[in-house]
Amino acid sequence: MSKKRSAIIASLFLAALFVSVVLFRHFSGNENQQFEAYTKELFRQEVAGSTISLHYTLKDPEAYGIEQTPITFGYCTTDTTAICASAENAIAVLHSFDRNRLSKKNRLTYDILENYMASAHELAPYALYEEPLAPLTGTQAQLPVLLSEYQFYNQSDIDTYLKLLTKTPEYFHSILEFEQAKSASGLFMASYSADAIITECQAFIDMGDQNYLYSSFEERLAGTELPDETKKSYIETNSEHIKSYIFPAYAELKDGLTALRETGKNNNGLCHLPDGRRFYELTVASETGSSRSIPELQQLTQGQMFKDLTDMQKILSPTAEGASVSSDLFKTQGTLLENSDPAAILNDLKDKLTDNFPKPPKVNTEIKYVQKSMEEYLSPAFYMIPAIDNSTDNVIYINQGHLPDDLSLFTTLAHEGYPGHLYQTTYYASRKPDLIRNLLNYGGYVEGWATYCEMMSYYYAPVSNEQATLMQKNTSVILGLYALADMGIHYEGWTLLDAVSFFRSYGITDTDTIEKIYDLIIADPANYLKYYIGYVEFLEMKKEALEAWGDDFSQEKFHKAVLDIGPAPFELVREYALKK
């Protein structure tokens, strides 16, 4: 289940209560005006529920009517009854509006909200099946990065940040209580997943004075115009808070998980849990934004893999003259680029958008690198989504420990930068969507688009068309294997031995590597599906657009159509982007 989607419900309930009172007491304005008032208030209520969410969404909350919000990370709840009631209330308020009287833009927002709330309502009874902790993507991995990128726009931001640090033990304690409730219900994570998170927590603690929460704070503080004495005082307070609140919170989490690590009753996929297969179906629908059933997704994946393998075979097969293709086609490692500086690569990729994509907005991008001691525990790269009212300032983190060569860096920056996440995010922001749309997480659209762009980028790289095709298809096939393994493990009940047999049938024989893949899939169900299924859904939509538009089809027209809709379930993207 999307972490954003689960978190939004409690706030949606409060917002719905408030807005319903406002709307039903005051009938001034037409249906569109009332609906827009509702979504704006929904946005304000939700975004104010977490200091991190508020700060990363808005540079200037007061300009949006948000003042004096509590300083909090939020909390984990196990009250499924309350979650269900929240979702039901939110849906009831939404349905109080007459969709047919709304403008096309508002109908789109209505339809997306309806889908989002319905998904959350279906998932509500499974709150304890959710997992806030996971290798690479869990809270313990993401929080330090979020704290290190917390911008100091004014002195108040510094004070809020330091106060927020003191809330870390409380927040981590709520997570630990959640994990204890999971344990009591027989739903605690696999022991080896717990081991990975325990190791990660200890590594973070072991950084000691070299932890990047010290250095990043000083760097951000240096950019302010505060007096030196004030800066010195803030640095001392930050140091004290890291030692008094951050490290103890990680230690408590580590110790708590250590005590629970052997209480898990299932070291395999979700389908081995009570009603686990149904939970997985709902999770896949939520994470991918696809309305297809699991068997349909398996068939879709197999079909795309067959096409990719066939295309590769055409290149690798001997020519009509009997000559064979040179093995140089596979020599992709090493230096391929004249300039392998990430900023230069981003500019090159941006220049290549001209013919096939709408014009990108003018923005600034800073490249940062993951601290070496944390390379093992973080993704190969990630894009920091900027605030709505500060979308010109963008940051991409690169994990040098996971990028072995120039080509990997090139395709990764296409995924994270142009024409991937950065481009999609800033382009959509330039469209001035309804504020609430910025809080609705559709991972299949977002990660699917970035993966789609990553695949295209092979043809932008300085390699032959044959090499580009082989490498792109090979990457696609590998992602397809991960997707099939995800569905096999969580829906069909594959054991590790089943997974080993499956991967070996495709020539992947390293048992240690397969075990690592298996562990990651166990810890984060449907994570790989966001990328692969999202990618293939975009390919399928392109086919549909080509058939529907005929001679009017162009790459730029298709890309503009789906980008203008923005993150949404694919069924709605199709309806609004293609069926005009």
C-alpha positions in Angstrom: 0.0 0.0 0.0 1.2 3.4 -0.8 2.4 5.1 2.3 1.0 8.4 1.2 -2.3 6.9 0.5 -2.7 5.4 4.0 -1.5 8.5 5.7 -4.0 10.8 3.9 -7.1 9.2 5.2 -7.1 10.4 8.8 -6.7 14.0 7.6 -9.3 13.5 4.9 -11.8 12.6 7.5 -11.1 15.8 9.4 -11.2 17.9 6.3 -14.4 16.3 5.1 -16.1 17.1 8.4 -15.0 20.7 8.3 -15.7 21.2 4.6 -19.1 19.6 4.9 -20.1 22.1 7.5 -18.9 25.0 5.4 -20.5 23.8 2.2 -23.9 22.9 3.6 -24.3 26.1 5.6 -23.2 28.3 2.8 -24.7 27.7 -0.6 -23.3 30.8 -2.3 -21.5 30.1 -5.6 -22.1 27.5 -8.2 -21.1 23.8 -8.1 -17.6 24.4 -9.4 -16.9 27.2 -6.9 -18.1 25.0 -4.1 -16.1 22.0 -5.3 -12.9 24.1 -5.6 -13.4 25.5 -2.1 -13.8 21.9 -0.9 -10.6 20.7 -2.6 -8.6 23.7 -1.3 -9.7 23.1 2.2 -9.0 19.4 1.8 -5.5 20.3 0.7 -4.9 22.6 3.6 -6.1 20.1 6.2 -4.1 17.2 4.8 -0.8 19.0 4.1 -0.8 20.5 7.6 -1.0 17.0 9.2 2.8 16.5 9.1 5.6 19.2 9.3 7.7 17.3 6.8 4.8 17.1 4.3 3.9 20.8 4.9 7.5 22.0 4.4 8.2 19.9 1.3 4.9 20.9 -0.3 4.9 24.6 0.5 7.7 27.2 0.9 5.3 29.8 2.2 2.3 28.0 3.9 0.8 31.3 5.1 0.2 32.3 1.5 -2.2 29.3 1.3 -4.0 30.2 4.5 -2.0 27.7 6.7 -0.8 29.1 10.0 0.3 27.8 13.5 0.3 24.1 12.6 1.6 21.5 15.1 5.2 20.4 14.8 4.9 16.7 14.2 6.1 13.8 12.0 2.6 12.3 12.2 1.9 8.9 13.7 1.1 5.3 12.8 -2.4 4.0 13.7 -3.7 0.5 14.1 -7.4 1.6 14.5 -8.9 0.0 11.3 -12.4 1.0 12.4 -11.5 4.7 12.5 -9.6 4.4 9.2 -12.7 2.9 7.6 -15.0 5.5 9.0 -12.6 8.2 7.8 -12.7 6.9 4.3 -16.4 6.4 4.3 -17.0 10.0 5.5 -14.6 11.4 2.9 -16.4 9.5 0.1 -19.8 10.7 1.3 -18.7 14.3 1.2 -17.2 13.9 -2.3 -20.4 12.3 -3.5 -22.4 15.3 -2.2 -21.2 17.1 -5.3 -23.0 16.7 -8.6 -20.2 15.5 -10.9 -22.2 16.3 -14.0 -22.3 20.0 -13.1 -18.6 20.3 -12.8 -16.1 21.6 -15.4 -13.9 19.0 -17.2 -10.9 20.0 -15.0 -13.0 19.6 -11.9 -14.5 16.3 -13.1 -11.0 14.9 -13.5 -10.1 15.9 -10.0 -13.4 14.4 -8.8 -12.8 11.1 -10.6 -9.2 10.9 -9.3 -10.3 11.7 -5.7 -13.1 9.1 -6.0 -10.6 6.4 -7.1 -8.1 7.4 -4.4 -10.6 7.3 -1.6 -12.2 4.1 -2.8 -8.8 2.4 -2.9 -8.0 3.7 0.6 -11.4 2.4 1.8 -10.8 -1.1 0.4 -7.3 -1.2 2.0 -8.4 0.2 5.4 -9.2 -3.2 7.0 -5.6 -4.3 6.2 -3.8 -1.5 8.1 -1.6 -4.0 10.0 -0.5 -5.6 6.7 1.1 -2.3 5.8 4.9 -1.9 6.4 6.4 1.5 7.2 9.9 -0.1 7.4 11.6 -1.6 4.4 15.2 -1.8 3.1 15.9 1.2 0.8 12.3 2.7 0.9 11.4 2.5 4.6 11.1 5.4 7.0 14.4 4.6 8.6 16.2 5.1 5.3 14.2 8.1 4.0 13.9 10.2 7.1 17.6 11.3 7.3 17.6 12.4 3.7 14.4 14.4 4.2 15.9 16.0 7.3 19.2 16.8 5.5 17.2 18.5 2.6 14.9 20.5 4.9 15.4 24.0 3.5 15.9 27.1 5.7 13.9 29.8 3.9 13.8 31.9 7.1 14.8 31.7 10.8 11.4 30.3 11.7 12.3 27.2 9.5 15.4 26.6 11.6 13.5 26.8 14.8 10.8 24.4 13.5 13.4 22.0 12.2 15.2 21.8 15.6 11.9 21.4 17.4 11.0 18.6 14.9 14.2 16.7 15.8 13.0 16.4 19.4 9.8 14.7 18.1 11.8 11.8 16.5 11.7 9.5 19.5 8.0 9.9 19.8 7.5 9.2 16.1 9.8 6.2 16.1 8.0 4.9 19.2 4.7 5.0 17.4 6.3 3.0 14.5 7.6 0.5 17.0 4.2 0.2 18.6 2.8 -0.4 15.2 5.3 -3.2 14.6 4.4 -4.7 18.0 0.8 -4.7 17.0 1.7 -6.4 13.8 3.7 -9.0 15.8 0.7 -9.6 18.1 -1.5 -10.2 15.1 1.0 -12.6 13.5 1.9 -10.1 10.7 5.4 -9.1 11.6 8.0 -8.9 8.9 10.3 -11.7 7.9 13.3 -12.1 10.2 15.8 -11.4 7.5 14.0 -8.2 6.6 14.2 -7.2 10.3 17.9 -8.0 10.2 18.5 -5.7 7.2 16.7 -2.8 8.9 18.5 -3.4 12.2 21.8 -3.4 10.4 20.8 -0.2 8.7 19.9 1.5 11.9 23.2 0.5 13.5 25.2 1.8 10.5 23.4 5.2 10.8 24.3 5.3 14.5 27.9 4.3 13.9 28.5 7.3 11.7 28.7 9.3 14.9 30.1 12.8 14.4 30.5 12.1 10.7 26.8 11.8 10.2 25.6 14.0 7.4 22.9 15.5 9.7 25.7 17.5 11.2 27.3 18.7 8.0 24.1 19.3 6.1 22.8 21.5 8.8 25.9 23.7 8.8 25.8 24.0 5.0 22.2 25.1 5.1 22.9 27.5 7.9 25.8 29.0 6.0 23.4 30.1 3.3 21.5 32.4 5.8 22.4 35.9 6.8 22.2 35.3 10.5 24.9 36.6 12.9 27.8 34.3 13.5 26.9 33.9 17.2 23.4 32.9 16.3 24.7 30.4 13.8 27.1 29.0 16.4 24.2 28.6 18.9 22.1 26.8 16.4 24.9 24.4 15.5 25.4 23.5 19.1 21.6 22.9 19.5 21.5 20.8 16.4 24.5 18.7 17.7 22.8 18.2 21.0 19.5 17.2 19.4 21.1 14.6 17.1 22.8 13.0 20.1 19.8 13.3 22.5 16.9 12.5 20.1 17.9 11.2 16.7 20.5 8.5 17.7 18.4 7.3 20.7 15.3 7.0 18.4 17.3 4.8 16.0 18.7 2.8 18.9 15.2 2.2 20.3 13.9 1.1 16.9 16.9 -1.2 16.5 16.4 -2.8 19.9 12.7 -3.1 19.5 13.0 -4.8 16.1 15.7 -7.1 17.6 13.2 -8.2 20.3 10.5 -8.8 17.6 12.6 -10.4 14.8 11.7 -14.0 15.5 7.9 -13.3 16.0 7.1 -13.2 12.4 5.0 -16.2 11.3 5.7 -15.9 7.6 9.0 -15.5 5.8 7.4 -15.8 2.3 4.9 -13.9 0.2 1.7 -12.1 1.2 -0.5 -14.9 0.0 0.7 -17.0 2.9 -1.0 -14.6 5.3 -4.7 -14.8 6.1 -6.5 -13.1 3.2 -3.1 -12.0 2.0 -3.8 -12.6 -1.7 -6.7 -10.1 -1.6 -4.4 -7.6 0.2 -1.8 -8.1 -2.5 -4.4 -7.5 -5.3 -5.5 -4.2 -3.6 -1.9 -3.2 -3.1 -1.0 -3.8 -6.7 -4.0 -1.8 -7.9 -3.0 1.0 -5.5 0.7 1.0 -6.4 0.4 0.6 -10.1 -2.7 2.5 -10.9 -3.7 -0.3 -13.3 -7.2 -1.8 -13.3 -6.0 -5.1 -14.7 -6.2 -8.3 -12.6 -3.0 -10.1 -11.5 -3.5 -12.8 -14.1 -3.9 -10.0 -16.7 -0.8 -8.3 -15.5 1.1 -11.5 -15.7 -0.1 -12.0 -19.3 0.8 -8.3 -20.1 4.3 -8.8 -18.7 4.9 -12.0 -20.5 3.7 -10.5 -23.8 6.1 -7.5 -23.5 9.0 -9.8 -22.5 8.4 -12.0 -25.5 8.4 -9.0 -27.8 11.6 -7.7 -26.2 13.4 -11.1 -26.4 12.2 -11.5 -30.0 13.7 -8.0 -30.9 16.9 -8.9 -29.3 17.1 -12.2 -31.1 16.7 -10.5 -34.5 19.8 -8.5 -33.8 21.8 -11.4 -32.4 20.8 -13.9 -35.1 23.2 -14.4 -38.0 22.6 -12.2 -41.0 21.5 -13.5 -44.3 25.1 -13.7 -45.5 26.0 -15.9 -42.5 28.0 -13.4 -40.7 27.6 -13.0 -36.9 27.1 -9.8 -34.9 30.1 -8.5 -33.2 30.5 -9.1 -29.5 31.3 -5.4 -29.2 27.5 -4.9 -29.1 27.7 -5.9 -25.4 30.7 -3.8 -24.5 28.9 -1.0 -22.7 31.0 -0.7 -19.5 33.7 2.0 -19.1 33.8 5.5 -20.4 31.3 6.2 -23.2 30.7 9.9 -22.8 32.9 12.8 -23.8 31.7 14.6 -20.6 30.5 12.3 -17.8 29.8 15.2 -15.5 26.1 14.8 -14.3 25.2 18.4 -15.0 26.5 18.1 -18.5 24.6 14.9 -19.0 21.4 16.5 -17.8 21.8 19.4 -20.2 22.5 17.0 -23.0 19.3 15.1 -22.2 17.3 18.3 -21.9 18.5 19.3 -25.4 17.3 16.0 -26.8 13.7 16.7 -25.7 13.1 19.3 -28.4 11.4 17.1 -31.1 9.4 14.7 -29.0 8.3 16.4 -25.8 6.6 19.7 -24.8 9.0 22.5 -23.9 10.3 22.1 -20.4 10.0 24.9 -17.8 13.2 26.7 -16.8 14.5 25.4 -13.5 17.7 25.0 -11.5 19.1 21.6 -10.7 21.7 20.7 -8.1 23.4 17.3 -8.1 24.3 15.9 -4.7 25.9 12.6 -3.7 24.8 10.0 -1.1 27.2 9.8 1.9 29.5 6.9 1.3 28.6 5.2 4.5 24.9 5.1 3.4 25.4 4.0 -0.2 24.5 0.4 0.6 21.2 1.4 2.2 19.8 3.8 -0.4 18.6 3.7 -4.0 21.0 4.2 -6.9 19.5 7.7 -7.3 16.5 9.8 -6.3 14.9 13.1 -7.1 13.7 15.4 -4.4 10.3 16.8 -5.4 10.4 20.6 -4.8 7.7 22.7 -3.1 4.7 23.7 -5.2 5.6 27.4 -4.8 9.3 26.8 -5.3 9.5 24.4 -8.3 12.4 26.1 -9.9 14.9 24.7 -7.3 15.5 20.9 -7.8 17.8 18.4 -6.3 18.9 15.0 -7.6 20.9 12.6 -5.4 23.3 10.1 -7.0 24.5 7.0 -5.2 27.9 6.4 -6.7 28.0 2.9 -5.0 25.3 1.7 -7.4 26.4 3.3 -10.7 29.3 1.3 -12.2 29.7 3.1 -15.5 28.9 6.1 -17.7 25.9 4.5 -19.4 24.3 3.6 -16.0 24.7 7.3 -15.0 23.3 8.5 -18.3 20.1 6.3 -18.1 19.7 7.0 -14.4 19.8 10.7 -15.0 17.2 10.3 -17.7 15.0 8.5 -15.2 15.5 11.0 -12.4 16.0 14.2 -14.5 15.1 14.6 -18.2 12.7 13.5 -19.5 11.9 11.6 -16.3 10.9 12.7 -12.8 12.2 16.2 -12.8 10.8 17.0 -16.2 7.4 15.4 -15.5 7.1 17.1 -12.1 8.1 20.6 -13.1 6.0 20.4 -16.4 3.0 19.3 -14.5 3.5 22.1 -11.9 3.6 24.6 -14.8 0.0 23.5 -15.6 -1.2 24.8 -12.3 -3.2 21.7 -11.2 -5.7 21.7 -8.3 -3.6 21.8 -5.1 -5.0 18.5 -3.8 -3.6 16.7 -6.9 -0.1 17.3 -5.5 -0.8 15.1 -2.5 -2.4 12.1 -4.4 0.3 9.5 -4.9 0.1 7.4 -8.1 3.4 5.5 -8.2 2.5 3.6 -11.4 2.2 6.8 -13.4 5.2 8.5 -11.8 7.6 5.7 -11.8 6.2 4.2 -15.0 6.8 7.5 -16.8 10.4 7.7 -15.5 11.1 4.1 -16.5 9.5 4.7 -19.9 11.9 7.7 -20.3 14.8 5.7 -19.1 14.2 3.1 -21.8 14.0 5.9 -24.4 17.3 7.3 -23.2 19.3 4.3 -24.5 18.6 5.7 -28.0 20.0 9.1 -26.9 23.3 7.6 -25.7 26.4 7.6 -27.9 26.1 4.0 -29.0 24.9 2.3 -32.2 21.2 1.7 -32.7 21.8 -2.0 -32.4 23.6 -1.6 -29.1 20.9 0.7 -27.8 18.2 -1.8 -28.8 20.0 -4.7 -27.1 20.7 -2.8 -23.9 17.2 -1.3 -23.7 15.4 -4.6 -24.4 17.7 -6.4 -21.9 16.9 -3.9 -19.2 13.2 -4.2 -19.9 13.4 -8.0 -19.7 15.2 -7.9 -16.4 12.5 -5.6 -15.0 9.9 -7.9 -16.4 11.5 -10.8 -14.6 11.4 -8.9 -11.3 7.7 -8.1 -12.0 6.8 -11.7 -12.6 8.8 -12.7 -9.5 6.9 -10.2 -7.4 3.6 -11.6 -8.6 4.8 -15.2 -8.3 6.0 -14.7 -4.7 3.1 -12.7 -3.3 0.2 -14.0 -5.4 1.2 -17.6 -6.2 3.3 -18.4 -3.2 6.7 -19.0 -4.6 9.4 -20.0 -2.1 13.0 -19.0 -2.5 13.7 -22.3 -4.3 10.9 -21.5 -6.7 12.4 -18.1 -7.4 15.8 -19.6 -7.9 14.4 -22.0 -10.5 12.5 -19.2 -12.2 15.5 -17.0 -12.6 17.8 -19.8 -13.7 15.4 -20.6 -16.5 16.3 -17.2 -17.9 20.0 -17.7 -17.4 20.4 -15.9 -14.1 22.3 -18.4 -11.9 23.9 -16.5 -9.1 22.0 -17.8 -6.1 23.2 -15.0 -3.8 21.9 -12.4 -6.2 18.5 -14.2 -6.5 18.2 -14.4 -2.8 18.8 -10.6 -2.4 16.1 -10.0 -5.1 13.8 -12.4 -3.2 14.4 -10.6 0.1 13.7 -7.2 -1.4 10.5 -8.4 -3.0 9.3 -9.9 0.3 10.1 -6.7 2.1 8.4 -4.3 -0.3 5.5 -5.9 -2.2 4.6 -4.5 -5.6 7.5 -2.0 -5.5 8.9 -3.4 -8.8 5.5 -3.4 -10.3 5.2 0.4 -10.1 8.1 0.7 -12.4 7.5 -2.1 -14.9 3.7 -2.2 -15.1 3.6 1.6 -15.2 6.1 1.5 -18.1 4.2 -1.1 -20.0 0.9 0.8 -19.5 2.4 3.8 -21.1 3.6 1.6 -24.1 0.0 0.2 -24.3 -1.5 3.7 -24.3 0.9 4.8 -27.0 -0.3 1.9 -29.2 -3.9 3.0 -28.5 -3.1 6.6 -29.4 -1.4 5.6 -32.6 -4.5 3.6 -33.6 -7.0 6.3 -32.6 -5.2 9.3 -34.0 -3.7 7.8 -37.1 -1.9 10.4 -39.2 -2.4 12.9 -36.4 -0.2 10.9 -34.1 3.1 12.3 -33.0 5.4 11.6 -30.1 5.1 15.1 -28.8 1.3 15.0 -29.0 1.1 11.8 -27.1 3.6 12.9 -24.5 1.8 16.2 -24.0 -1.6 14.4 -23.7 -0.5 12.1 -20.9 1.7 14.7 -19.1 -1.2 17.3 -19.1 -3.4 14.8 -17.2 -0.7 14.2 -14.5 -0.5 11.4 -12.0 -3.7 9.4 -12.0 -4.9 5.8 -12.5 -4.3 4.7 -16.0 -8.0 4.1 -16.7 -8.6 7.8 -16.2 -5.4 8.9 -18.1 -6.8 6.9 -21.0 -10.3 8.4 -20.7 -9.1 12.0 -20.5 -6.0 12.0 -22.7 -6.9 9.7 -25.5 -10.7 9.7 -25.9 -11.1 13.2 -27.1 
